[in-house]
Amino acid sequence: MTGFEVFGPAFNALILPHARIDCLYSDARWTEGPQWYGDGQYLLFSDIPENRILRWIEGVGVSVYRQPAGFSNGRARDLQGRTITCEHGMRRVTRTEYDGCISTLVSHFGGGRLNSPNDVVVQRDGSIWFTDPDYGILTDYEGERAEPEQPQCHVFRIDPLGRVQAMISDMVKPNGLAFSPDERLLYVADSGGSHVENGPHHIRRFALDEHGVLSNQGVLAEISPGMPDGIKVDELGHIWSSAADGVHCYSPAGQLLGKIRLPETVSNLCFGGPKRNRLFITASSSVYAVYVAVRGARLPG
């Protein structure tokens, strides 16, 4: 089934029921990490097992942007518009400079290597938040098999001075993350159920005060079928999450409003296009896009 499924009337104001769901590409092994570049009008996304970053341009199609690519996963842009990337291969978070040079922001914590940085978001003060589950070191398919050197799978913050701090340490496999439009709430997906029997498959919500201190506000939503992977927030505060049957949209209170049904398991998504009203969706071997009636929350870069 492909199309829209409405669970709450508020979803009707967020979608365009007549909008076509386009398949932009379907020749990957596992797509991830979509990021829209408004200044260049293109989309970057990863094909992690093939160790490459691909670029899509309207009317042109898809081409290889970088290969090898460090088995890169999630990416974001900093306040200067530079790309921040999570790499499974080198188990690090990097910054791509304007001249194309790649510098390492963090690869170790507490004397050990990171697990395999997965997803990243940049706060308006320049802080960089990223998740560090162990997916990239479990097998050789999306990185290189290795023993973990971290006692937990953390959510980390790199402050504007470059200092690294573990902010959340009680999640099984922290995955996608996103801030509310006012940055007072942080949402983090825990996809631990992918490898742990009866493990978590939910999105948690944390309040963030003016001093950068988090307080746990519990589970926002349980994702079913499948696991939450990438998540994004629109300008009105709704949370859009990946799932096994497509994209699920939740109210800020955690009510399931509706779904965008797709024939493949969704890994991640982002808002893009000239008006930030086009949802780009990475799903298994493909990338989809659909216009919606709401814009994505404005992000750095």
Secondary structure, 3 states (H helix, E strand, C coil): CCEEEECCHHHHHCECCCCCCEEEECCCCCEEEEEEECCCCEEEEEEHHHCEEEEEECCCEEEEEECCCCCEEEEEECCCCCEEEEECCCCEEEEECCCCCEEEEECEECCEECCCCCCEEECCCCCEEEECCCHHHHCCCCCCCCCCCCCCEEEEEECCCCCEEEEEEEECCEEEEEECCCCCEEEEEECHHHCCCCCCCEEEEEEECCCCCEEEEEEEEECCCCCCCCEEEECCCCEEEEECCEEEEECCCCCEEEEEECCCCEEEEEEECCCCCEEEEEECCEEEEEEECCCECCCCC
